[in-house]
Amino acid sequence: MRRPKLKNSNSGKQNRKHFISRKVRGLQEEKEEIELLKSWIEFGKPDPGCNPLSNPSLPGDMPIGRINANSFSQYSGCKLFSQMPLSQKTKDGLHEANYKVMTDIQRASLPHALCGRDVLGAAKTGSGKTLAFIIPVLEKLYRARWGPEDGVGCIIISPTRELADQIFNELKIVGKHHTFSAGLLIGGRKDVDTEKQYVNELNILICTVGRLLQHMDETVNFECSQLQILVLDETDQILNKPFKGSLNNIISQLPNERQTLLFSATQTMSVQDLARLSLKDPEYLGVHEEAERATPDRLEQIAMIVPLDQKLDMLRSFIKTHLNCKILVFLSTCNQARFVFEAFKKLPLGIPIKRLHGGMKQEKRMAIYSQFCEQRSVLFSTDVASRGLDFNKTVDWVVQVDCPDDVAGYIHRVGRTARYQSGGKAVLFLMPSEIEMLEKLKAAKVPIMTVKANTKRMLPMSSLLPALLVKYPDVQQLAQGVFISYLKSIHVRKDKSIFDVRKLPIDEYSASLGLSMTPKIRYLKQRTKHRSDNEGSFHVKQENDTMPEFVHIPREETPLDKSNVEEEVFLLPKESQKEGKMNAAEIELVQPATRVLKKKKLKINPQRPGGTRVVFDDEGNSLPPLAAIADTKGGNGTLELDKVNERYAKLRQEMKERDKEDKLLQHRRLREKRQKEKMKYKVARPDDGEEEDLSGSDEETIVKKRSKRSKTYFDSDSVEEQGKRIKDNLGFNADSITLAEQEELALKLLSSMHS
Ligand SMILES: Nc1ncnc2c1ncn2[C@@H]1O[C@H](COP(=O)(O)OP(=O)(O)OP(=O)(O)O)[C@@H](O)[C@H]1O
């Protein structure tokens, strides 16, 4: 597009001056506000270890902020956001989102978090923990005058992609008037390469563990050495398996000098966890510890004893009698979510149904999640939706068809309803063998009432399934997958006093899924013996009566089977596989029963050239590379596996070290570059005493630099076209300069270059 000619150069100059002086005035005001906030926060900061909830709240007619030269209004204990030492931009964002009165966790944690302390916050589900960390993040970066040249200032880590997306949206709402750039970095997206290009330009990263680690490992310039604040949402989950290893890796790459905020409805942190996170005198704020119940007050909870083979009938009856409700149904495995969804699609319930599980494509997951927020429907989900998700506070019923792993799992699942000030209901189907769970729940202050299911009014589902399975072979395959994966999900659970696979009515369960024959499950008595001989050690099964074990005899593979296999592996403790810590029982779950683990000796011909690398012997004759480690002395050309392993380990080590050196070098270069840019920028900042100099090139540098502080939201899935997307997202800020103003500036630059 051609630049329009300026008709009147005088009026152009005047506009320019007007614009620049307005900008400078804005900067001066910002500087003064920051000074005020810093003094106010310092003046009224709560004593370490105190819970601000116990402080009296501020009377309504008290002045807010500076009272006289050296004193400020009290903020620890106050009830309204407007009484807190927050920037006007944050206050405006909160006001527009209709956030006025703080919740308990916000009242308790904000005063500590605002003055830079590490915080461990625990409060019931739906009590507003998200704002309790978003506000300190915005404020910390604002008071540090964080800008694009400063790079990543905050990392918020979430256990699931949907929760990360929800946090990102909340940040966009509350941080609307700030100029920071923020990015959503979550797995399951194709365009990681585009993310890599922009990740260093972002100030706030909201990410899942895996994607963050991927950037740390793969993005050449990824730099977070200036990190100011780290947030872990659902901390207890992130600190445990399967995230534990990755999180340790991430933490090791972050600077220790930072503020850390940890939040969850169920905090089960150990001293080691605190040490891992290098927390400094953290403030523990468990605001509902003294409460009578661990779950929201407006939540009604009931439990029903339902035998395994009647669960589907009960579920169908339940949904049919609650067609006007939004219902979230939890199942143990992806296979179950798939199967139940497919079956109910073919036997309609009279209400829209959806499914959500980890085996789905990311775009689909996001779409389902958004649809369920808006639409009255039934969502069949795995625990992927059990934590943090708000669904617009509109879920009426949470139905747990399968018992959760533990009490914490239960609290998070039921917490998807009765959020903030709304009410909700939850029902738990318990098998007779799982009744002990009720005691555990009651001991953890979960008020749950047992009701008797009215089996007479139960609508049959299992009786309809055999015909359905005959008609749809793909659903039949799914049913078989459900059978296997459900048994495995019970088998891998830790609490054996409740979850005992031997107590399950296997044949009845198989029949209730519509299967004409129970899939072959060979029960083996666990026998573990470690034997070592000359060839090394391996596991063999041995007699042991304590725990049964099962091995699934694989069927012929079909496309559906493939997905089942993925899920079955998913059900196993992944990290123990990775870390080589699987016990014999777990190994048996993944190995076909007939597979014999044998250590083979590979034979090679040392004279046969192979590969491109040439190795020479003492006489200068060329040898293939592996010949160097072949047992040539013995004369049989046998390749010693130990030597091979040793060699590979050495090579791996070398590569790791080189990789590390490269990364360090790259980081150093980048830091130097940033430092230079920052210096240039800081020299040119008006708050360093240069705001008076508004003529000539300095003034242009200031405004140009400041105008760069427009906001970018980077959500790599939100717009189709990459380049367009990034451009489109620039300039969200109401304070940022308009296109006409930018053109004007560019014009001035050009004319000053020519003159
Ligand atoms: N001060 C407030 N005023 C009004 N609504 C609020 C306030 N704080 C939070 N909310 C609303 O309450 C709901 C629950 O908040 P949030 O998702 O932060 O809860 P949570 O404690 O993080 O829950 P979970 O433990 O399930 O993650 C959201 O819809 C949020 O918009």
The ligand as an SDF file (V2000), in Angstrom:
LIG
                    3D

 31 33  0  0  0  0  0  0  0  0999 V2000
  -12.9200  -12.3900   42.8120 N   0  0  0  0  0  0  0  0  0  0  0  0
  -13.7460  -13.0170   42.0060 C   0  0  0  0  0  0  0  0  0  0  0  0
  -14.9680  -12.5240   41.7420 N   0  0  0  0  0  0  0  0  0  0  0  0
  -15.8330  -13.1640   40.9180 C   0  0  0  0  0  0  0  0  0  0  0  0
  -15.5570  -14.3230   40.2940 N   0  0  0  0  0  0  0  0  0  0  0  0
  -14.3500  -14.8660   40.5140 C   0  0  0  0  0  0  0  0  0  0  0  0
  -13.3820  -14.2440   41.3550 C   0  0  0  0  0  0  0  0  0  0  0  0
  -12.2890  -15.0090   41.3550 N   0  0  0  0  0  0  0  0  0  0  0  0
  -12.5290  -16.0540   40.5340 C   0  0  0  0  0  0  0  0  0  0  0  0
  -13.7640  -15.9840   40.0320 N   0  0  0  0  0  0  0  0  0  0  0  0
  -14.4260  -16.9510   39.1300 C   0  0  0  0  0  0  0  0  0  0  0  0
  -14.5130  -18.1780   39.8370 O   0  0  0  0  0  0  0  0  0  0  0  0
  -14.3720  -19.2710   38.9520 C   0  0  0  0  0  0  0  0  0  0  0  0
  -13.3510  -20.2410   39.4840 C   0  0  0  0  0  0  0  0  0  0  0  0
  -12.0810  -19.6430   39.4980 O   0  0  0  0  0  0  0  0  0  0  0  0
  -10.7540  -20.4740   39.2310 P   0  0  0  0  0  0  0  0  0  0  0  0
  -10.8750  -21.2450   37.9730 O   0  0  0  0  0  0  0  0  0  0  0  0
   -9.6230  -19.5660   39.3750 O   0  0  0  0  0  0  0  0  0  0  0  0
  -10.8300  -21.4970   40.4480 O   0  0  0  0  0  0  0  0  0  0  0  0
   -9.6800  -22.4360   41.0010 P   0  0  0  0  0  0  0  0  0  0  0  0
   -9.5940  -22.2020   42.4680 O   0  0  0  0  0  0  0  0  0  0  0  0
   -8.4390  -22.2570   40.2330 O   0  0  0  0  0  0  0  0  0  0  0  0
  -10.3260  -23.8480   40.7530 O   0  0  0  0  0  0  0  0  0  0  0  0
   -9.5850  -25.2840   40.5340 P   0  0  0  0  0  0  0  0  0  0  0  0
   -9.0610  -25.6910   41.8580 O   0  0  0  0  0  0  0  0  0  0  0  0
  -10.6660  -26.1480   40.0560 O   0  0  0  0  0  0  0  0  0  0  0  0
   -8.4980  -25.0550   39.5600 O   0  0  0  0  0  0  0  0  0  0  0  0
  -13.9990  -18.6920   37.6100 C   0  0  0  0  0  0  0  0  0  0  0  0
  -15.1320  -18.7070   36.7930 O   0  0  0  0  0  0  0  0  0  0  0  0
  -13.6000  -17.2650   37.9140 C   0  0  0  0  0  0  0  0  0  0  0  0
  -13.9080  -16.4100   36.8510 O   0  0  0  0  0  0  0  0  0  0  0  0
  1  2  1  0
  2  3  1  0
  2  7  2  0
  3  4  2  0
  4  5  1  0
  5  6  2  0
  6  7  1  0
  6 10  1  0
  7  8  1  0
  8  9  2  0
  9 10  1  0
 10 11  1  0
 11 12  1  0
 11 30  1  0
 12 13  1  0
 13 14  1  0
 13 28  1  0
 14 15  1  0
 15 16  1  0
 16 17  2  0
 16 18  1  0
 16 19  1  0
 19 20  1  0
 20 21  2  0
 20 22  1  0
 20 23  1  0
 23 24  1  0
 24 25  2  0
 24 26  1  0
 24 27  1  0
 28 29  1  0
 28 30  1  0
 30 31  1  0
M  END
$$$$
